[in-house]
Amino acid sequence: MNTIVEVRHPAVHGPFAGSAVRFLQALSVLTIFAAFFASGCSSTHSMKASLAEGDPYRRQLAVSDVQSFLYVEPGTQAQIPQVRGSLRNLGHQTLIMVEITLAFKDRRNRVIFEETAYPVYVSSLSNPLGSKSLAPGKQIKFAFKSPACPKTWQPGQVEVRVTKAVAGNS
């Protein structure tokens, strides 16, 4: 059974807004990994090894051509922050998961909102048509909308950093 789970975070307001969003993001990631390991996949052992040694590999990934702007939804005319860019694998391993963190900044260059995104995510639970690994020397383009980003975001002010990389079986 293939199931696609999409988690969207509603706008959260109040004194604990940042903590609530980070908690929901962490919970989403943990749920995805729990589902993967519970699926009985035969590569569980190699996946655990990749998770342990995958983080230093993120330095082998180059993010470039980053653009951030307010995207206008065609139907509703709503303005939603969008970040586009490219990701290149400069290392020697094929990646099955790459996590990036988008840090949105205000006019004073202060981070006001962070969100994680997955330009590369391959698992037994993902859609086979949309699941592509990132081979050595290859580049992919990404585009992510962030409807939960606060209105105080300054278009063009976003930092994109690779926060996790997981290699597949070689």
N, C-alpha and C positions, 0 to 999 in steps of 0.2 A: 504494500500500500504506500503510495507516494503522497506525502502531505507537505504542502508549502505553508509555512507559518510566517506571517508578516506582522511585526509588532510596530505600532505607531504610538508615539507618546503624545497625549493631549497636552495642551498648554497648561502648565502648572504654575500657580501664583502663590505667593505668600513667603514667609521668612525661611521656609525650608525647601523652596522650589528647586534649587540646584542639587541638594541632597536627594530629593525625591526622584529627579530625573536620572541621576547617577545610579541610584538604587535600581530603578526600573531597567536601565541599560545593562547593568551587571546581571540582573535576574534574567533578562532576555538571553544573554550570552551563555549563562549557566544552563538555561533550559535547552538551548540548541545542543550544547555539548553533552548534556545528560541524555537527550534523545538519541544522539549519535552512538554513545557508548552502550545504551540500553538496547540498541537495535541488533546486537549480536554480530556486528561486522567482524570479519576475520582479521582485519588489520588493526584491531584495538591496541595490541602491544606496540606496533610500529608507530601508531598515532600518538601514544603516550610518550614515546621516545622523541618524536618530532616536536611535541609541545615543550618538552624540557629543553631541547637544544635549539628550537626554532627562533626564540627571541633575538639572539645575537645576529641572526641572519637578516633581520630587518634593515641592517646597515647596508646590505647588498641591494636594496631597492631604492630606485630614484623616482621621486615625484616631480613632475614638470608640467609646464603649460597650464598652471592653475589659474582659473578665472572664477570670480564669484560676483553674483549680481542678483537683482530681483527679477525672477522669471514671472511673466504674466500668464496665468492659466487661460487657455483659449475660451473655455466655456463660461467661467465665472468672472474673469478679469481680475481675480485675486492675485496679489503680488506675494510670491513665495521665494525665500532665499534659495539659490541653487549654486552648487560648486561643481565645476568641471575640471578635468585634468587628465594627465597620463601617468601610468605607473610602469616602470621598466625593471625587469629582473636582471641585475648585473652579476648575479652569482652563478653557481653551477648546479643548483638543485631545482627541481620542479615543485612549485608551490600549489597546495590545494586550498589554502586559506590565507588571506591577507586582511588584516584589520587596520583601518586608518581612523584617526581621530581628527575631526573637524573642529577647530577652535574659532568661534566667531567673536569678533572684537567690535568695540564701540568706537566713537570718534576719538577717544583718548587712548586708543590702542590697548584697552583693558579687555581681557577675555570675559565675555558675559554669558557664553553658552558653549557647551561642548556636546558633540554627538559622535557616536561611532558608526562606521559604515564598512561594508564588506565588498570591495570590488572583485575579489576572488573568493569563492566559497563553493567547494565541491564536497558532497557527502552522498551517502546512499539514500538520504531523504530528500535531496534536492532534485529539481526538475532537470532531466538529462539534457534537454535542449539548451538550457541556460547555464549549465555547469561546465565551466572551462577552467582548466588549470593554467598556471603561468609558467611556461617553460623557460630555461635559461636563455638570456639574450632577447626574449620577447617583450613586447610592450602592449598594454591594453589602455583604452580610454575609459574614463568613468564620469558619471554625472549623478549627483544626488541632490534631491530637494529636501529642505528642512523646514517643514511647516511649524514646528514648535519653537523655532528661533525667535527671540524677542524682537519687537519692533525697533529697539534702540540699536540694533546691529547696523554698522556702517558698511554699505555695499563695497566690495573690493577688499575688505579687511577680514581675511580668514587665514589661519595657519593650518596646513595639512601635514600630519606626521604619521608615519607608519608606527603602529603600536604593537603589532604582533604579526608573525609570519610562521606558517606551518608547512613543512615539506611533506610530500607524499612518498610512497614507496618508490624506490629507484629501480 
